[in-house]
Amino acid sequence: MASESILVVDDEPIVGLGFERGLGDKGYYVKSVLSGEEALKAVALRKYNVVFIDKDMPGMDGVETCREIKKICPDSICIFMTGKFDKNNTLKESAFVEAGGRTYYLYKPFIAGEIQEVILKALSEK
């Protein structure tokens, strides 16, 4: 049974719900929030092993959210995800990595089992 804590930061509620349903059944503690600002409040209250962060959100974008989370909780593994395929992704992914995050080319919609595979890979590389 997994015991890791997962935070999902995405302005689309259905994404967080999908993570909660898919990973909660596997024993993960999963919390989802709708903005970078909410994510900062969440990590101030609890340590999350893995934080999935959407690239584009109103207010703080994914890069800024990652940078600020790493200041509060440097051990959290921040993972870049996006639903958009565009030339801007490469620049955003580079900036995300510079901010302390990781990219596993996680694009929505996700393939069955893909999220757990990314979690296991990220935790094994820590």
N, CA, C and O atoms as a printed pandas DataFrame, in Angstrom:
     atom_number atom_name residue_name chain_id  residue_number  x_coord  y_coord  z_coord
0              1         N          MET        A               1    0.845   -1.183    0.000
1              2        CA          MET        A               1    0.000    0.000    0.000
2              3         C          MET        A               1    0.891    1.247    0.000
3              4         O          MET        A               1    1.816    1.358    0.805
4              5         N          ALA        A               2    0.613    2.153   -0.881
5              6        CA          ALA        A               2    1.387    3.388   -0.979
6              7         C          ALA        A               2    1.062    4.296    0.207
7              8         O          ALA        A               2   -0.048    4.261    0.737
8              9         N          SER        A               3    2.020    5.096    0.611
9             10        CA          SER        A               3    1.763    6.028    1.710
10            11         C          SER        A               3    2.155    7.450    1.327
11            12         O          SER        A               3    2.139    8.351    2.166
12            13         N          GLU        A               4    2.501    7.646    0.083
13            14        CA          GLU        A               4    2.935    8.964   -0.358
14            15         C          GLU        A               4    1.765    9.941   -0.431
15            16         O          GLU        A               4    0.622    9.555   -0.678
16            17         N          SER        A               5    2.081   11.214   -0.209
17            18        CA          SER        A               5    1.098   12.291   -0.327
18            19         C          SER        A               5    1.288   12.972   -1.668
19            20         O          SER        A               5    2.404   13.322   -2.052
20            21         N          ILE        A               6    0.188   13.154   -2.370
21            22        CA          ILE        A               6    0.206   13.738   -3.705
22            23         C          ILE        A               6   -0.652   14.997   -3.694
23            24         O          ILE        A               6   -1.773   14.993   -3.186
24            25         N          LEU        A               7   -0.113   16.077   -4.261
25            26        CA          LEU        A               7   -0.874   17.310   -4.446
26            27         C          LEU        A               7   -1.018   17.537   -5.939
27            28         O          LEU        A               7   -0.048   17.418   -6.688
28            29         N          VAL        A               8   -2.221   17.863   -6.368
29            30        CA          VAL        A               8   -2.501   18.145   -7.774
30            31         C          VAL        A               8   -2.930   19.599   -7.880
31            32         O          VAL        A               8   -3.873   20.026   -7.214
32            33         N          VAL        A               9   -2.232   20.358   -8.721
33            34        CA          VAL        A               9   -2.527   21.774   -8.901
34            35         C          VAL        A               9   -2.974   21.971  -10.347
35            36         O          VAL        A               9   -2.154   21.943  -11.264
36            37         N          ASP        A              10   -4.266   22.167  -10.546
37            38        CA          ASP        A              10   -4.822   22.321  -11.889
38            39         C          ASP        A              10   -6.116   23.106  -11.789
39            40         O          ASP        A              10   -6.944   22.835  -10.919
40            41         N          ASP        A              11   -6.294   24.076  -12.670
41            42        CA          ASP        A              11   -7.486   24.912  -12.624
42            43         C          ASP        A              11   -8.731   24.210  -13.169
43            44         O          ASP        A              11   -9.817   24.790  -13.153
44            45         N          GLU        A              12   -8.594   22.995  -13.642
45            46        CA          GLU        A              12   -9.738   22.203  -14.091
46            47         C          GLU        A              12  -10.069   21.182  -13.000
47            48         O          GLU        A              12   -9.301   20.244  -12.788
48            49         N          PRO        A              13  -11.204   21.350  -12.302
49            50        CA          PRO        A              13  -11.543   20.449  -11.188
50            51         C          PRO        A              13  -11.573   18.969  -11.582
51            52         O          PRO        A              13  -11.240   18.116  -10.761
52            53         N          ILE        A              14  -11.958   18.652  -12.796
53            54        CA          ILE        A              14  -12.052   17.258  -13.229
54            55         C          ILE        A              14  -10.696   16.555  -13.186
55            56         O          ILE        A              14  -10.630   15.347  -12.959
56            57         N          VAL        A              15   -9.617   17.305  -13.405
57            58        CA          VAL        A              15   -8.275   16.713  -13.367
58            59         C          VAL        A              15   -7.949   16.248  -11.950
59            60         O          VAL        A              15   -7.515   15.114  -11.746
60            61         N          GLY        A              16   -8.158   17.127  -10.976
61            62        CA          GLY        A              16   -7.906   16.756   -9.587
62            63         C          GLY        A              16   -8.775   15.599   -9.145
63            64         O          GLY        A              16   -8.309   14.710   -8.432
64            65         N          LEU        A              17  -10.032   15.598   -9.558
65            66        CA          LEU        A              17  -10.944   14.515   -9.215
66            67         C          LEU        A              17  -10.448   13.190   -9.788
67            68         O          LEU        A              17  -10.521   12.154   -9.126
68            69         N          GLY        A              18   -9.948   13.227  -11.012
69            70        CA          GLY        A              18   -9.401   12.018  -11.628
70            71         C          GLY        A              18   -8.214   11.469  -10.852
71            72         O          GLY        A              18   -8.106   10.259  -10.655
72            73         N          PHE        A              19   -7.326   12.348  -10.412
73            74        CA          PHE        A              19   -6.181   11.927   -9.597
74            75         C          PHE        A              19   -6.671   11.326   -8.277
75            76         O          PHE        A              19   -6.203   10.268   -7.854
76            77         N          GLU        A              20   -7.617   12.011   -7.634
77            78        CA          GLU        A              20   -8.121   11.539   -6.341
78            79         C          GLU        A              20   -8.725   10.144   -6.467
79            80         O          GLU        A              20   -8.455    9.267   -5.647
80            81         N          ARG        A              21   -9.529    9.949   -7.480
81            82        CA          ARG        A              21  -10.166    8.640   -7.680
82            83         C          ARG        A              21   -9.154    7.573   -8.081
83            84         O          ARG        A              21   -9.161    6.467   -7.540
84            85         N          GLY        A              22   -8.292    7.905   -9.025
85            86        CA          GLY        A              22   -7.349    6.920   -9.533
86            87         C          GLY        A              22   -6.255    6.528   -8.558
87            88         O          GLY        A              22   -5.839    5.371   -8.517
88            89         N          LEU        A              23   -5.788    7.490   -7.775
89            90        CA          LEU        A              23   -4.682    7.207   -6.857
90            91         C          LEU        A              23   -5.143    6.911   -5.436
91            92         O          LEU        A              23   -4.467    6.193   -4.700
92            93         N          GLY        A              24   -6.285    7.460   -5.050
93            94        CA          GLY        A              24   -6.817    7.201   -3.719
94            95         C          GLY        A              24   -7.080    5.717   -3.513
95            96         O          GLY        A              24   -6.846    5.182   -2.429
96            97         N          ASP        A              25   -7.568    5.059   -4.553
97            98        CA          ASP        A              25   -7.831    3.615   -4.488
98            99         C          ASP        A              25   -6.545    2.806   -4.338
99           100         O          ASP        A              25   -6.589    1.649   -3.921
100          101         N          LYS        A              26   -5.414    3.396   -4.669
101          102        CA          LYS        A              26   -4.128    2.697   -4.586
102          103         C          LYS        A              26   -3.400    3.018   -3.274
103          104         O          LYS        A              26   -2.256    2.607   -3.082
104          105         N          GLY        A              27   -4.062    3.748   -2.377
105          106        CA          GLY        A              27   -3.482    4.015   -1.068
106          107         C          GLY        A              27   -2.758    5.339   -0.925
107          108         O          GLY        A              27   -2.217    5.631    0.141
108          109         N          TYR        A              28   -2.736    6.146   -1.975
109          110        CA          TYR        A              28   -2.095    7.459   -1.889
110          111         C          TYR        A              28   -3.041    8.436   -1.192
111          112         O          TYR        A              28   -4.261    8.338   -1.327
112          113         N          TYR        A              29   -2.466    9.376   -0.448
113          114        CA          TYR        A              29   -3.246   10.514    0.037
114          115         C          TYR        A              29   -3.176   11.555   -1.073
115          116         O          TYR        A              29   -2.085   11.979   -1.453
116          117         N          VAL        A              30   -4.318   11.968   -1.594
117          118        CA          VAL        A              30   -4.335   12.910   -2.719
118          119         C          VAL        A              30   -5.201   14.112   -2.367
119          120         O          VAL        A              30   -6.344   13.971   -1.934
120          121         N          LYS        A              31   -4.636   15.286   -2.560
121          122        CA          LYS        A              31   -5.379   16.538   -2.416
122          123         C          LYS        A              31   -5.245   17.292   -3.726
123          124         O          LYS        A              31   -4.181   17.307   -4.344
124          125         N          SER        A              32   -6.340   17.919   -4.142
125          126        CA          SER        A              32   -6.254   18.741   -5.355
126          127         C          SER        A              32   -6.689   20.164   -5.035
127          128         O          SER        A              32   -7.601   20.399   -4.241
128          129         N          VAL        A              33   -6.011   21.098   -5.674
129          130        CA          VAL        A              33   -6.321   22.521   -5.535
130          131         C          VAL        A              33   -6.403   23.126   -6.928
131          132         O          VAL        A              33   -5.901   22.552   -7.895
132          133         N          LEU        A              34   -7.042   24.292   -7.023
133          134        CA          LEU        A              34   -7.335   24.877   -8.321
134          135         C          LEU        A              34   -6.407   26.015   -8.739
135          136         O          LEU        A              34   -6.584   26.597   -9.809
136          137         N          SER        A              35   -5.412   26.339   -7.894
137          138        CA          SER        A              35   -4.523   27.457   -8.246
138          139         C          SER        A              35   -3.179   27.316   -7.540
139          140         O          SER        A              35   -3.031   26.562   -6.579
140          141         N          GLY        A              36   -2.216   28.063   -8.046
141          142        CA          GLY        A              36   -0.911   28.108   -7.405
142          143         C          GLY        A              36   -0.995   28.674   -6.001
143          144         O          GLY        A              36   -0.307   28.206   -5.093
144          145         N          GLU        A              37   -1.832   29.674   -5.822
145          146        CA          GLU        A              37   -1.991   30.294   -4.507
146          147         C          GLU        A              37   -2.522   29.270   -3.486
147          148         O          GLU        A              37   -2.047   29.215   -2.352
148          149         N          GLU        A              38   -3.511   28.462   -3.904
149          150        CA          GLU        A              38   -4.041   27.424   -3.018
150          151         C          GLU        A              38   -2.977   26.360   -2.735
151          152         O          GLU        A              38   -2.916   25.809   -1.637
152          153         N          ALA        A              39   -2.145   26.082   -3.731
153          154        CA          ALA        A              39   -1.078   25.087   -3.553
154          155         C          ALA        A              39   -0.098   25.531   -2.473
155          156         O          ALA        A              39    0.343   24.714   -1.664
156          157         N          LEU        A              40    0.245   26.809   -2.452
157          158        CA          LEU        A              40    1.177   27.313   -1.442
158          159         C          LEU        A              40    0.602   27.165   -0.036
159          160         O          LEU        A              40    1.326   26.844    0.906
160          161         N          LYS        A              41   -0.695   27.397    0.099
161          162        CA          LYS        A              41   -1.340   27.206    1.402
162          163         C          LYS        A              41   -1.299   25.730    1.801
163          164         O          LYS        A              41   -1.057   25.399    2.962
164          165         N          ALA        A              42   -1.540   24.847    0.825
165          166        CA          ALA        A              42   -1.560   23.405    1.109
166          167         C          ALA        A              42   -0.187   22.905    1.546
167          168         O          ALA        A              42   -0.092   22.141    2.507
168          169         N          VAL        A              43    0.882   23.321    0.856
169          170        CA          VAL        A              43    2.216   22.820    1.218
170          171         C          VAL        A              43    2.731   23.450    2.514
171          172         O          VAL        A              43    3.645   22.916    3.143
172          173         N          ALA        A              44    2.154   24.574    2.910
173          174        CA          ALA        A              44    2.525   25.164    4.198
174          175         C          ALA        A              44    1.947   24.344    5.356
175          176         O          ALA        A              44    2.462   24.385    6.473
176          177         N          LEU        A              45    0.875   23.604    5.077
177          178        CA          LEU        A              45    0.205   22.813    6.116
178          179         C          LEU        A              45    0.608   21.349    6.136
179          180         O          LEU        A              45    0.471   20.686    7.164
180          181         N          ARG        A              46    1.103   20.833    5.017
181          182        CA          ARG        A              46    1.424   19.402    4.922
182          183         C          ARG        A              46    2.540   19.202    3.902
183          184         O          ARG        A              46    2.622   19.910    2.898
184          185         N          LYS        A              47    3.396   18.219    4.183
185          186        CA          LYS        A              47    4.453   17.870    3.225
186          187         C          LYS        A              47    3.873   16.915    2.183
187          188         O          LYS        A              47    3.249   15.910    2.523
188          189         N          TYR        A              48    4.088   17.242    0.924
189          190        CA          TYR        A              48    3.659   16.381   -0.177
190          191         C          TYR        A              48    4.894   15.813   -0.849
191          192         O          TYR        A              48    5.824   16.549   -1.179
192          193         N          ASN        A              49    4.903   14.498   -1.053
193          194        CA          ASN        A              49    6.032   13.854   -1.711
194          195         C          ASN        A              49    6.115   14.280   -3.174
195          196         O          ASN        A              49    7.193   14.577   -3.690
196          197         N          VAL        A              50    4.959   14.305   -3.831
197          198        CA          VAL        A              50    4.896   14.623   -5.259
198          199         C          VAL        A              50    3.808   15.665   -5.488
199          200         O          VAL        A              50    2.705   15.560   -4.952
200          201         N          VAL        A              51    4.139   16.681   -6.300
201          202        CA          VAL        A              51    3.187   17.732   -6.641
202          203         C          VAL        A              51    3.099   17.811   -8.169
203          204         O          VAL        A              51    4.079   18.134   -8.839
204          205         N          PHE        A              52    1.923   17.515   -8.704
205          206        CA          PHE        A              52    1.678   17.647  -10.141
206          207         C          PHE        A              52    1.155   19.047  -10.378
207          208         O          PHE        A              52    0.187   19.466   -9.744
208          209         N          ILE        A              53    1.794   19.785  -11.296
209          210        CA          ILE        A              53    1.444   21.188  -11.518
210          211         C          ILE        A              53    1.142   21.423  -13.001
211          212         O          ILE        A              53    1.949   21.108  -13.875
212          213         N          ASP        A              54   -0.031   21.979  -13.254
213          214        CA          ASP        A              54   -0.424   22.331  -14.618
214          215         C          ASP        A              54    0.403   23.520  -15.098
215          216         O          ASP        A              54    0.720   24.423  -14.324
216          217         N          LYS        A              55    0.742   23.509  -16.366
217          218        CA          LYS        A              55    1.557   24.584  -16.951
218          219         C          LYS        A              55    0.828   25.922  -16.936
219          220         O          LYS        A              55    1.381   26.928  -16.492
220          221         N          ASP        A              56   -0.398   25.936  -17.416
221          222        CA          ASP        A              56   -1.137   27.190  -17.576
222          223         C          ASP        A              56   -2.317   27.259  -16.613
223          224         O          ASP        A              56   -3.230   26.435  -16.659
224          225         N          MET        A              57   -2.274   28.265  -15.738
225          226        CA          MET        A              57   -3.370   28.513  -14.803
226          227         C          MET        A              57   -3.524   30.013  -14.633
227          228         O          MET        A              57   -2.560   30.760  -14.800
228          229         N          PRO        A              58   -4.729   30.464  -14.302
229          230        CA          PRO        A              58   -4.892   31.892  -13.986
230          231         C          PRO        A              58   -4.073   32.234  -12.748
231          232         O          PRO        A              58   -3.848   31.371  -11.900
232          233         N          GLY        A              59   -3.635   33.454  -12.637
233          234        CA          GLY        A              59   -2.796   33.837  -11.497
234          235         C          GLY        A              59   -1.401   33.287  -11.694
235          236         O          GLY        A              59   -0.784   33.506  -12.736
236          237         N          MET        A              60   -0.901   32.574  -10.702
237          238        CA          MET        A              60    0.443   31.981  -10.791
238          239         C          MET        A              60    0.428   30.856  -11.823
239          240         O          MET        A              60   -0.438   29.982  -11.786
240          241         N          ASP        A              61    1.385   30.884  -12.740
241          242        CA          ASP        A              61    1.479   29.773  -13.696
242          243         C          ASP        A              61    2.249   28.621  -13.061
243          244         O          ASP        A              61    2.679   28.718  -11.912
244          245         N          GLY        A              62    2.423   27.544  -13.795
245          246        CA          GLY        A              62    3.077   26.357  -13.265
246          247         C          GLY        A              62    4.514   26.582  -12.832
247          248         O          GLY        A              62    4.950   26.037  -11.818
248          249         N          VAL        A              63    5.255   27.382  -13.593
249          250        CA          VAL        A              63    6.662   27.638  -13.259
250          251         C          VAL        A              63    6.767   28.399  -11.935
251          252         O          VAL        A              63    7.545   28.026  -11.057
252          253         N          GLU        A              64    5.989   29.453  -11.803
253          254        CA          GLU        A              64    6.022   30.252  -10.576
254          255         C          GLU        A              64    5.541   29.420   -9.375
255          256         O          GLU        A              64    6.096   29.520   -8.281
256          257         N          THR        A              65    4.518   28.613   -9.591
257          258        CA          THR        A              65    4.014   27.750   -8.526
258          259         C          THR        A              65    5.092   26.778   -8.060
259          260         O          THR        A              65    5.291   26.588   -6.860
260          261         N          CYS        A              66    5.786   26.165   -9.014
261          262        CA          CYS        A              66    6.875   25.247   -8.679
262          263         C          CYS        A              66    7.952   25.959   -7.876
263          264         O          CYS        A              66    8.391   25.463   -6.838
264          265         N          ARG        A              67    8.374   27.110   -8.353
265          266        CA          ARG        A              67    9.442   27.864   -7.682
266          267         C          ARG        A              67    9.071   28.165   -6.232
267          268         O          ARG        A              67    9.896   28.008   -5.332
268          269         N          GLU        A              68    7.830   28.596   -6.008
269          270        CA          GLU        A              68    7.399   28.959   -4.658
270          271         C          GLU        A              68    7.218   27.733   -3.766
271          272         O          GLU        A              68    7.522   27.790   -2.575
272          273         N          ILE        A              69    6.729   26.630   -4.323
273          274        CA          ILE        A              69    6.591   25.394   -3.538
274          275         C          ILE        A              69    7.966   24.915   -3.083
275          276         O          ILE        A              69    8.131   24.500   -1.936
276          277         N          LYS        A              70    8.950   24.969   -3.976
277          278        CA          LYS        A              70   10.300   24.497   -3.633
278          279         C          LYS        A              70   10.920   25.337   -2.509
279          280         O          LYS        A              70   11.754   24.838   -1.754
280          281         N          LYS        A              71   10.518   26.600   -2.395
281          282        CA          LYS        A              71   11.010   27.441   -1.294
282          283         C          LYS        A              71   10.438   26.961    0.042
283          284         O          LYS        A              71   11.126   26.982    1.063
284          285         N          ILE        A              72    9.183   26.530    0.025
285          286        CA          ILE        A              72    8.512   26.086    1.251
286          287         C          ILE        A              72    8.885   24.650    1.589
287          288         O          ILE        A              72    9.130   24.318    2.748
288          289         N          CYS        A              73    8.925   23.806    0.574
289          290        CA          CYS        A              73    9.157   22.379    0.782
290          291         C          CYS        A              73   10.124   21.853   -0.279
291          292         O          CYS        A              73    9.699   21.261   -1.271
292          293         N          PRO        A              74   11.420   22.069   -0.070
293          294        CA          PRO        A              74   12.418   21.707   -1.085
294          295         C          PRO        A              74   12.444   20.223   -1.450
295          296         O          PRO        A              74   12.906   19.865   -2.534
296          297         N          ASP        A              75   11.956   19.355   -0.563
297          298        CA          ASP        A              75   11.985   17.922   -0.845
298          299         C          ASP        A              75   10.836   17.442   -1.730
299          300         O          ASP        A              75   10.883   16.329   -2.252
300          301         N          SER        A              76    9.819   18.259   -1.901
301          302        CA          SER        A              76    8.701   17.855   -2.758
302          303         C          SER        A              76    9.176   17.744   -4.204
303          304         O          SER        A              76    9.934   18.584   -4.690
304          305         N          ILE        A              77    8.720   16.702   -4.874
305          306        CA          ILE        A              77    9.030   16.514   -6.293
306          307         C          ILE        A              77    7.908   17.158   -7.090
307          308         O          ILE        A              77    6.767   16.698   -7.037
308          309         N          CYS        A              78    8.219   18.215   -7.825
309          310        CA          CYS        A              78    7.217   18.915   -8.629
310          311         C          CYS        A              78    7.286   18.394  -10.064
311          312         O          CYS        A              78    8.356   18.345  -10.671
312          313         N          ILE        A              79    6.128   18.007  -10.593
313          314        CA          ILE        A              79    6.060   17.425  -11.927
314          315         C          ILE        A              79    5.178   18.277  -12.827
315          316         O          ILE        A              79    4.044   18.607  -12.481
316          317         N          PHE        A              80    5.717   18.622  -13.977
317          318        CA          PHE        A              80    5.078   19.450  -14.997
318          319         C          PHE        A              80    4.048   18.633  -15.762
319          320         O          PHE        A              80    4.326   17.509  -16.181
320          321         N          MET        A              81    2.860   19.195  -15.944
321          322        CA          MET        A              81    1.872   18.548  -16.807
322          323         C          MET        A              81    1.126   19.621  -17.592
323          324         O          MET        A              81    1.003   20.760  -17.142
324          325         N          THR        A              82    0.635   19.251  -18.753
325          326        CA          THR        A              82   -0.094   20.188  -19.595
326          327         C          THR        A              82   -1.057   19.444  -20.497
327          328         O          THR        A              82   -0.877   18.261  -20.786
328          329         N          GLY        A              83   -2.077   20.153  -20.936
329          330        CA          GLY        A              83   -3.028   19.592  -21.887
330          331         C          GLY        A              83   -2.852   20.193  -23.261
331          332         O          GLY        A              83   -3.572   19.846  -24.197
332          333         N          LYS        A              84   -1.892   21.096  -23.384
333          334        CA          LYS        A              84   -1.698   21.790  -24.659
334          335         C          LYS        A              84   -0.390   21.367  -25.314
335          336         O          LYS        A              84    0.656   21.297  -24.669
336          337         N          PHE        A              85   -0.472   21.094  -26.581
337          338        CA          PHE        A              85    0.727   20.790  -27.363
338          339         C          PHE        A              85    1.054   22.037  -28.168
339          340         O          PHE        A              85    0.351   22.360  -29.126
340          341         N          ASP        A              86    2.100   22.728  -27.792
341          342        CA          ASP        A              86    2.516   23.887  -28.571
342          343         C          ASP        A              86    4.011   24.128  -28.394
343          344         O          ASP        A              86    4.657   23.536  -27.529
344          345         N          LYS        A              87    4.538   25.003  -29.228
345          346        CA          LYS        A              87    5.982   25.268  -29.209
346          347         C          LYS        A              87    6.434   25.916  -27.906
347          348         O          LYS        A              87    7.616   25.873  -27.563
348          349         N          ASN        A              88    5.501   26.512  -27.189
349          350        CA          ASN        A              88    5.812   27.155  -25.924
350          351         C          ASN        A              88    6.141   26.145  -24.826
351          352         O          ASN        A              88    6.770   26.500  -23.829
352          353         N          ASN        A              89    5.719   24.885  -25.000
353          354        CA          ASN        A              89    5.955   23.867  -23.975
354          355         C          ASN        A              89    7.434   23.688  -23.662
355          356         O          ASN        A              89    7.814   23.584  -22.495
356          357         N          THR        A              90    8.265   23.652  -24.690
357          358        CA          THR        A              90    9.692   23.436  -24.471
358          359         C          THR        A              90   10.282   24.529  -23.588
359          360         O          THR        A              90   11.056   24.243  -22.675
360          361         N          LEU        A              91    9.918   25.775  -23.858
361          362        CA          LEU        A              91   10.413   26.884  -23.047
362          363         C          LEU        A              91    9.882   26.796  -21.617
363          364         O          LEU        A              91   10.628   27.002  -20.660
364          365         N          LYS        A              92    8.598   26.492  -21.477
365          366        CA          LYS        A              92    7.996   26.380  -20.148
366          367         C          LYS        A              92    8.593   25.199  -19.380
367          368         O          LYS        A              92    8.851   25.307  -18.181
368          369         N          GLU        A              93    8.813   24.071  -20.065
369          370        CA          GLU        A              93    9.401   22.911  -19.404
370          371         C          GLU        A              93   10.816   23.227  -18.927
371          372         O          GLU        A              93   11.200   22.826  -17.828
372          373         N          SER        A              94   11.586   23.933  -19.728
373          374        CA          SER        A              94   12.943   24.325  -19.331
374          375         C          SER        A              94   12.894   25.234  -18.109
375          376         O          SER        A              94   13.672   25.058  -17.171
376          377         N          ALA        A              95   11.986   26.204  -18.116
377          378        CA          ALA        A              95   11.856   27.117  -16.980
378          379         C          ALA        A              95   11.386   26.368  -15.739
379          380         O          ALA        A              95   11.805   26.683  -14.625
380          381         N          PHE        A              96   10.518   25.379  -15.930
381          382        CA          PHE        A              96   10.016   24.566  -14.819
382          383         C          PHE        A              96   11.154   23.781  -14.173
383          384         O          PHE        A              96   11.237   23.707  -12.947
384          385         N          VAL        A              97   12.015   23.205  -14.975
385          386        CA          VAL        A              97   13.163   22.454  -14.468
386          387         C          VAL        A              97   14.120   23.401  -13.733
387          388         O          VAL        A              97   14.644   23.060  -12.672
388          389         N          GLU        A              98   14.338   24.568  -14.294
389          390        CA          GLU        A              98   15.194   25.559  -13.636
390          391         C          GLU        A              98   14.620   25.983  -12.288
391          392         O          GLU        A              98   15.365   26.341  -11.376
392          393         N          ALA        A              99   13.283   25.940  -12.165
393          394        CA          ALA        A              99   12.623   26.314  -10.913
394          395         C          ALA        A              99   12.649   25.179   -9.896
395          396         O          ALA        A              99   12.151   25.330   -8.780
396          397         N          GLY        A             100   13.232   24.041  -10.281
397          398        CA          GLY        A             100   13.373   22.926   -9.354
398          399         C          GLY        A             100   12.441   21.763   -9.626
399          400         O          GLY        A             100   12.419   20.796   -8.864
400          401         N          GLY        A             101   11.668   21.841  -10.704
401          402        CA          GLY        A             101   10.731   20.775  -11.031
402          403         C          GLY        A             101   11.320   19.744  -11.964
403          404         O          GLY        A             101   12.478   19.830  -12.375
404          405         N          ARG        A             102   10.498   18.773  -12.285
405          406        CA          ARG        A             102   10.882   17.716  -13.222
406          407         C          ARG        A             102    9.823   17.600  -14.302
407          408         O          ARG        A             102    8.653   17.917  -14.092
408          409         N          THR        A             103   10.258   17.143  -15.446
409          410        CA          THR        A             103    9.315   16.934  -16.530
410          411         C          THR        A             103    9.415   15.498  -17.010
411          412         O          THR        A             103   10.501   14.996  -17.304
412          413         N          TYR        A             104    8.273   14.852  -17.082
413          414        CA          TYR        A             104    8.208   13.478  -17.578
414          415         C          TYR        A             104    7.297   13.424  -18.800
415          416         O          TYR        A             104    6.766   12.368  -19.143
416          417         N          TYR        A             105    7.123   14.570  -19.451
417          418        CA          TYR        A             105    6.275   14.662  -20.630
418          419         C          TYR        A             105    4.897   14.083  -20.353
419          420         O          TYR        A             105    4.429   13.178  -21.043
420          421         N          LEU        A             106    4.266   14.624  -19.334
421          422        CA          LEU        A             106    2.949   14.183  -18.899
422          423         C          LEU        A             106    1.911   15.115  -19.524
423          424         O          LEU        A             106    1.713   16.245  -19.077
424          425         N          TYR        A             107    1.266   14.615  -20.553
425          426        CA          TYR        A             107    0.280   15.399  -21.295
426          427         C          TYR        A             107   -1.116   14.833  -21.098
427          428         O          TYR        A             107   -1.324   13.621  -21.154
428          429         N          LYS        A             108   -2.070   15.726  -20.868
429          430        CA          LYS        A             108   -3.473   15.324  -20.732
430          431         C          LYS        A             108   -4.061   15.091  -22.125
431          432         O          LYS        A             108   -3.661   15.783  -23.061
432          433         N          PRO        A             109   -4.965   14.175  -22.302
433          434        CA          PRO        A             109   -5.462   13.224  -21.309
434          435         C          PRO        A             109   -4.440   12.124  -21.052
435          436         O          PRO        A             109   -3.701   11.723  -21.952
436          437         N          PHE        A             110   -4.408   11.646  -19.822
437          438        CA          PHE        A             110   -3.426   10.653  -19.423
438          439         C          PHE        A             110   -3.832    9.254  -19.859
439          440         O          PHE        A             110   -5.018    8.953  -19.991
440          441         N          ILE        A             111   -2.856    8.420  -20.079
441          442        CA          ILE        A             111   -3.072    7.015  -20.424
442          443         C          ILE        A             111   -3.177    6.240  -19.113
443          444         O          ILE        A             111   -2.493    6.569  -18.143
444          445         N          ALA        A             112   -4.022    5.222  -19.075
445          446        CA          ALA        A             112   -4.199    4.414  -17.861
446          447         C          ALA        A             112   -2.850    3.950  -17.316
447          448         O          ALA        A             112   -2.023    3.419  -18.058
448          449         N          GLY        A             113   -2.637    4.151  -16.031
449          450        CA          GLY        A             113   -1.405    3.718  -15.373
450          451         C          GLY        A             113   -0.244    4.693  -15.494
451          452         O          GLY        A             113    0.763    4.550  -14.799
452          453         N          GLU        A             114   -0.375    5.679  -16.368
453          454        CA          GLU        A             114    0.721    6.618  -16.631
454          455         C          GLU        A             114    1.083    7.443  -15.393
455          456         O          GLU        A             114    2.264    7.649  -15.113
456          457         N          ILE        A             115    0.096    7.908  -14.665
457          458        CA          ILE        A             115    0.358    8.760  -13.508
458          459         C          ILE        A             115    1.116    7.993  -12.431
459          460         O          ILE        A             115    2.103    8.492  -11.889
460          461         N          GLN        A             116    0.660    6.786  -12.122
461          462        CA          GLN        A             116    1.358    6.001  -11.096
462          463         C          GLN        A             116    2.770    5.662  -11.554
463          464         O          GLN        A             116    3.694    5.647  -10.741
464          465         N          GLU        A             117    2.948    5.396  -12.823
465          466        CA          GLU        A             117    4.287    5.112  -13.361
466          467         C          GLU        A             117    5.209    6.309  -13.160
467          468         O          GLU        A             117    6.371    6.142  -12.788
468          469         N          VAL        A             118    4.701    7.509  -13.402
469          470        CA          VAL        A             118    5.487    8.729  -13.213
470          471         C          VAL        A             118    5.821    8.920  -11.732
471          472         O          VAL        A             118    6.940    9.304  -11.394
472          473         N          ILE        A             119    4.858    8.654  -10.852
473          474        CA          ILE        A             119    5.109    8.789   -9.408
474          475         C          ILE        A             119    6.229    7.848   -8.983
475          476         O          ILE        A             119    7.165    8.265   -8.300
476          477         N          LEU        A             120    6.139    6.589   -9.379
477          478        CA          LEU        A             120    7.153    5.610   -8.997
478          479         C          LEU        A             120    8.528    5.978   -9.552
479          480         O          LEU        A             120    9.538    5.832   -8.864
480          481         N          LYS        A             121    8.563    6.453  -10.792
481          482        CA          LYS        A             121    9.832    6.865  -11.402
482          483         C          LYS        A             121   10.421    8.058  -10.655
483          484         O          LYS        A             121   11.614    8.074  -10.349
484          485         N          ALA        A             122    9.587    9.057  -10.361
485          486        CA          ALA        A             122   10.061   10.253   -9.665
486          487         C          ALA        A             122   10.594    9.916   -8.277
487          488         O          ALA        A             122   11.647   10.413   -7.877
488          489         N          LEU        A             123    9.881    9.084   -7.549
489          490        CA          LEU        A             123   10.309    8.719   -6.199
490          491         C          LEU        A             123   11.592    7.889   -6.227
491          492         O          LEU        A             123   12.431    8.010   -5.334
492          493         N          SER        A             124   11.743    7.047   -7.248
493          494        CA          SER        A             124   12.957    6.214   -7.332
494          495         C          SER        A             124   14.183    7.039   -7.702
495          496         O          SER        A             124   15.307    6.641   -7.398
496          497         N          GLU        A             125   13.983    8.182   -8.355
497          498        CA          GLU        A             125   15.101    9.035   -8.768
498          499         C          GLU        A             125   15.482   10.045   -7.702
499          500         O          GLU        A             125   16.460   10.776   -7.861
500          501         N          LYS        A             126   14.727   10.096   -6.623
501          502        CA          LYS        A             126   14.972   11.099   -5.580
502          503         C          LYS        A             126   16.272   10.856   -4.866
503          504         O          LYS        A             126   16.629   11.609   -3.960
